[in-house]
Amino acid sequence: QVQLRESGGGWVQEGGSLRLSCAVSGGIFSASVMGWYRQAPGKQRELVATISSSGNTNYVDSVKGRFTISRDNAKNTVYLQMNNLKPEDTNVYYCKSNYGPRTYWGQGTQVTVSP
């Protein structure tokens, strides 16, 4: 059973920083594609960033230059460093793991950015 647990969310003022973590248990983390997504109330969940098993990264345009996704295979953990946060970054952030045809999600962590 693969389980994902996010942490690191919270409240921050505009321009501040937060680092999200997603610890994965079970499965084969090093071979998994990991991603961060976010969802606001009443809206669809959207991709924020992904990182492949080899470390290739991909970002949505709105976070390029501000967010950095990284992974530590020794700790089975993926991170999202978020700098220069804006009020529109306020969302619930979810961690996702893809291994072959299987997809797993974490429970989400709230990020709130005040003006």
N, C-alpha and C positions, 0 to 999 in steps of 0.2 A: 504494500500500500504506500503510495507516494503522498506525502503531506508537505504543504508549503505554509510557512508562517512569516508574515510580514511584520516589521516593526520600524520605528523611527518616525512615524507621522506625528503631526502636532500642529501647533499654531505658530505662525511667524509673521513678522511685518514685511511689507513689500520691500524687496531688495535683499532679504535675508536668505539663509541657506538651511537645508535639511538634507540628511542622508537616510534613505530608506534601505532596509536590509530584508532579504528574503532567505530564510534558512530552509533547506530542503532535506527531508528524510525519506529514505527508500529510493528505489529506482537507481539509475546510473546518471548522476548529475553531470559528470564530465562530458557525457555524450549528448546531453540535452540542449536544445535551443531554449534560452530563457528570455523572458520579456516582461516589461512593465506596461501596464495599461491603466487608464483612468476613466472614471465615469461620474458625471454629475447627475443629480436627480432629474429624472425625466428625459435623459439623453442616452444615446447609445455609448457603449464602452468603446474607447478609442485607443489605438496603439500609441505608446509614448516612445519606447525604445526596445530594441532586441539585441541580443548578443548570441552568436553562434558558438558551437563547441570549440571552434578554433579561434574565437575572439573577435570575429568580424562584427561590427556594430552598425546599427541603423536607427535613425531618429526621425520623428515627425518634425516637420519644418519649424513649428512653433517653439520647439525646445532646443534646436540646434545652437550650439555655442553656450548654452546655459546648463544643460543636463549632461551627465556622463554615466553610462552604464558600464559596470565592470563585474567580474566574477572571480571568485577564489575557489578553485576546484578542491583544494585541500580542506576547505571548511564547508563545502557544499552550500555556498552562499553567493547570491547575486546582490549587487548594490545599485542604487540610483542616487548619485550625488546631484542635488538640485541647487543651483546658485541663481542669484538675481531673480528670486521668485516674484511672480506677479499675481494679483488677485484672480486673474483668469486661470491660474494653475490650481485653484481650489477645487478639489475633487476627492473621491475615494480612489486610492491607487491600489491596483491588484498586480500580483506577481503571477506569471504563467510559465508553465514548463511543458515543452513538447519533446517527447521521446518516441520516435517512429510515429505511428498513427495515434498515439495517446496524448491527451491534453489534460493538464491538471492546473487548478487555480487555487490561490490562497484566499483568505477570508476578507482581505482588504484592510487598508489603513487610511485614516482620514488625514488629509493635508488641508489646512486652512491658512490662507494668506490675506492679511488685512491691509487695506490701503494706508 
